[in-house]
């Protein structure tokens, strides 16, 4: 089971960073870097998070990936100015910070979308406070603002209905934090873990952080030495657990600070050349 608390994580991270010369960060967005919000569009990053991600991106030897279930338009709008890798719709779309072009993992589309959208519209009309998020490859039904009991009941009915409708389709239904997502099979966050040759892996500290079922796919795809962190409660494959967004940001800030210290230490070891 996951070891709780930031002290244990920091101890392990310090140990791995002492052995490594590179750091690979794989970070979920909602519920990990920002708190959950009543509607998806309210989860824009604050100035503190933007500064933190920018500092991590320029930390020596560090590569930052933000891996989200969100549509690429939202990630582009909010994080597009940062020199970090962006992965939208659970890794279906990826954007290299150098190229800044979104590349899909497979063909977009599917005959299942229109019938599912019709069912979601019907459910939304009968469930005040719920809304549909239409993405390029996936569809999501959010019910965070709906009455607690009604929302949960409708989500259950919807899942049963969709399971019947989609039983022969290459599609899966995921229950998240007050959201149901319908997405093609084989599209998951584990796909974005970059393959590292053994000699590079030995010199790279890998840190992955996420808070829900979709992040478990990411944890499962990591090399065994990786430091995986589940945010909040729930069964997990992760090795460690942190309690919330504030603890995650504090941990990431400690990486910025340690990187700055290491940089100063290296600078101080280099004697100035005197004429």
LINKA-V15285 format. One record per residue. N is the residue number from 0. RES is the residue in three letters. SS is DSSP state (H for helix, E for strand, C for the rest). OMEGA is omega in whole degrees, 0 to 359 (* if undefined). NEAR is the number of other C-alpha atoms within 10 Angstrom. Layout:
BEGIN
N&RES&SS&OMEGA&NEAR  N&RES&SS&OMEGA&NEAR
END
This chain:
BEGIN
0&UNK&C&185&10  1&UNK&C&177&15  2&UNK&E&184&15  3&UNK&E&171&17  4&UNK&C&184&13  5&UNK&H&182&18  6&UNK&H&181&12  7&UNK&H&180&12  8&UNK&H&184&20  9&UNK&H&179&14  10&UNK&H&180&10  11&UNK&H&180&14  12&UNK&H&178&18  13&UNK&H&180&14  14&UNK&H&181&12  15&UNK&H&181&22  16&UNK&H&176&18  17&UNK&H&182&11  18&UNK&H&191&12  19&UNK&C&172&17  20&UNK&C&177&15  21&UNK&E&177&20  22&UNK&E&177&21  23&UNK&E&181&19  24&UNK&E&178&21  25&UNK&E&192&25  26&UNK&E&170&24  27&UNK&C&182&26  28&UNK&C&183&22  29&UNK&E&179&23  30&UNK&C&180&19  31&UNK&C&178&25  32&UNK&C&177&25  33&UNK&E&177&19  34&UNK&C&175&13  35&UNK&C&181&16  36&UNK&C&183&14  37&UNK&C&177&13  38&UNK&C&186&14  39&UNK&H&186&15  40&UNK&H&180&8  41&UNK&H&187&9  42&UNK&C&181&18  43&UNK&C&182&16  44&UNK&C&175&17  45&UNK&C&183&10  46&UNK&H&180&8  47&UNK&H&180&10  48&UNK&H&179&15  49&UNK&H&180&15  50&UNK&H&180&13  51&UNK&H&181&16  52&UNK&H&178&23  53&UNK&H&179&18  54&UNK&H&178&20  55&UNK&H&183&24  56&UNK&H&180&20  57&UNK&C&176&15  58&UNK&C&183&21  59&UNK&C&175&16  60&UNK&C&187&14  61&UNK&E&175&19  62&UNK&E&185&18  63&UNK&E&175&23  64&UNK&E&172&24  65&UNK&E&187&22  66&UNK&E&189&30  67&UNK&C&173&24  68&UNK&C&184&23  69&UNK&C&176&21  70&UNK&C&184&20  71&UNK&H&180&22  72&UNK&H&181&13  73&UNK&H&180&15  74&UNK&H&178&22  75&UNK&H&183&16  76&UNK&H&186&10  77&UNK&H&189&15  78&UNK&H&187&19  79&UNK&C&182&17  80&UNK&C&183&13  81&UNK&C&178&17  82&UNK&C&181&20  83&UNK&C&172&23  84&UNK&E&175&21  85&UNK&E&178&26  86&UNK&E&183&29  87&UNK&E&179&25  88&UNK&H&176&22  89&UNK&H&176&25  90&UNK&H&177&24  91&UNK&C&178&29  92&UNK&E&176&23  93&UNK&E&180&23  94&UNK&E&178&22  95&UNK&C&182&15  96&UNK&C&180&16  97&UNK&C&183&9  98&UNK&C&182&7  99&UNK&C&178&16  100&UNK&C&180&11  101&UNK&E&180&16  102&UNK&E&179&12  103&UNK&E&180&16  104&UNK&C&182&13  105&UNK&C&180&10  106&UNK&C&179&8  107&UNK&C&175&11  108&UNK&C&181&11  109&UNK&C&183&13  110&UNK&C&183&8  111&UNK&H&191&16  112&UNK&H&185&16  113&UNK&H&177&10  114&UNK&H&180&12  115&UNK&H&180&17  116&UNK&H&179&16  117&UNK&H&179&11  118&UNK&H&180&14  119&UNK&H&179&21  120&UNK&H&179&15  121&UNK&H&180&11  122&UNK&H&181&19  123&UNK&H&179&19  124&UNK&H&181&12  125&UNK&C&184&12  126&UNK&C&179&18  127&UNK&C&179&14  128&UNK&C&178&16  129&UNK&C&180&22  130&UNK&E&180&22  131&UNK&E&173&18  132&UNK&E&181&15  133&UNK&E&178&14  134&UNK&C&183&16  135&UNK&C&182&16  136&UNK&C&183&20  137&UNK&C&172&25  138&UNK&E&179&21  139&UNK&E&177&23  140&UNK&E&182&24  141&UNK&E&178&24  142&UNK&C&181&26  143&UNK&C&182&20  144&UNK&C&180&16  145&UNK&C&173&19  146&UNK&C&188&14  147&UNK&H&184&11  148&UNK&H&180&9  149&UNK&H&181&14  150&UNK&H&181&21  151&UNK&H&181&16  152&UNK&H&179&12  153&UNK&H&180&17  154&UNK&H&179&21  155&UNK&H&179&14  156&UNK&H&182&13  157&UNK&H&181&16  158&UNK&H&179&18  159&UNK&H&180&12  160&UNK&H&182&13  161&UNK&H&177&18  162&UNK&H&178&15  163&UNK&H&183&9  164&UNK&H&189&13  165&UNK&C&187&16  166&UNK&C&181&10  167&UNK&C&182&8  168&UNK&C&179&13  169&UNK&C&188&12  170&UNK&E&175&19  171&UNK&E&180&17  172&UNK&E&183&19  173&UNK&E&175&15  174&UNK&E&178&17  175&UNK&C&181&15  176&UNK&C&183&15  177&UNK&C&176&16  178&UNK&E&170&19  179&UNK&E&180&20  180&UNK&E&178&18  181&UNK&E&185&21  182&UNK&E&178&24  183&UNK&E&175&19  184&UNK&C&174&11  185&UNK&C&175&12  186&UNK&C&180&21  187&UNK&C&187&20  188&UNK&H&180&26  189&UNK&H&182&20  190&UNK&H&189&16  191&UNK&H&179&20  192&UNK&C&184&18  193&UNK&C&178&10  194&UNK&C&181&11  195&UNK&C&175&11  196&UNK&C&186&8  197&UNK&H&183&9  198&UNK&H&178&8  199&UNK&H&180&13  200&UNK&H&180&17  201&UNK&H&183&15  202&UNK&C&183&16  203&UNK&E&171&22  204&UNK&E&181&24  205&UNK&E&180&24  206&UNK&E&180&20  207&UNK&E&182&23  208&UNK&E&178&28  209&UNK&E&189&29  210&UNK&C&184&28  211&UNK&C&185&22  212&UNK&H&183&16  213&UNK&H&180&19  214&UNK&H&177&27  215&UNK&H&176&22  216&UNK&H&178&17  217&UNK&H&181&27  218&UNK&H&183&27  219&UNK&H&183&15  220&UNK&C&184&15  221&UNK&C&171&19  222&UNK&C&186&14  223&UNK&C&182&11  224&UNK&C&185&13  225&UNK&C&176&20  226&UNK&E&181&21  227&UNK&E&185&28  228&UNK&E&173&29  229&UNK&E&178&30  230&UNK&E&179&25  231&UNK&C&186&17  232&UNK&C&176&12  233&UNK&C&178&10  234&UNK&C&187&12  235&UNK&C&172&21  236&UNK&C&184&16  237&UNK&C&180&24  238&UNK&C&184&17  239&UNK&E&180&21  240&UNK&E&172&27  241&UNK&E&190&25  242&UNK&C&181&16  243&UNK&C&184&18  244&UNK&H&182&20  245&UNK&H&180&14  246&UNK&H&178&17  247&UNK&H&182&24  248&UNK&H&179&18  249&UNK&H&179&13  250&UNK&H&181&18  251&UNK&H&177&18  252&UNK&H&178&17  253&UNK&H&176&13  254&UNK&H&177&22  255&UNK&H&182&22  256&UNK&H&181&15  257&UNK&H&177&15  258&UNK&H&179&20  259&UNK&H&179&15  260&UNK&H&180&12  261&UNK&H&180&14  262&UNK&H&179&13  263&UNK&H&182&11  264&UNK&H&179&11  265&UNK&H&180&10  266&UNK&H&183&11  267&UNK&H&180&10  268&UNK&H&182&8  269&UNK&C&181&8  270&UNK&C&178&7  271&UNK&C&179&8  272&UNK&C&181&5  273&UNK&C&180&4  274&UNK&C&*&3
END
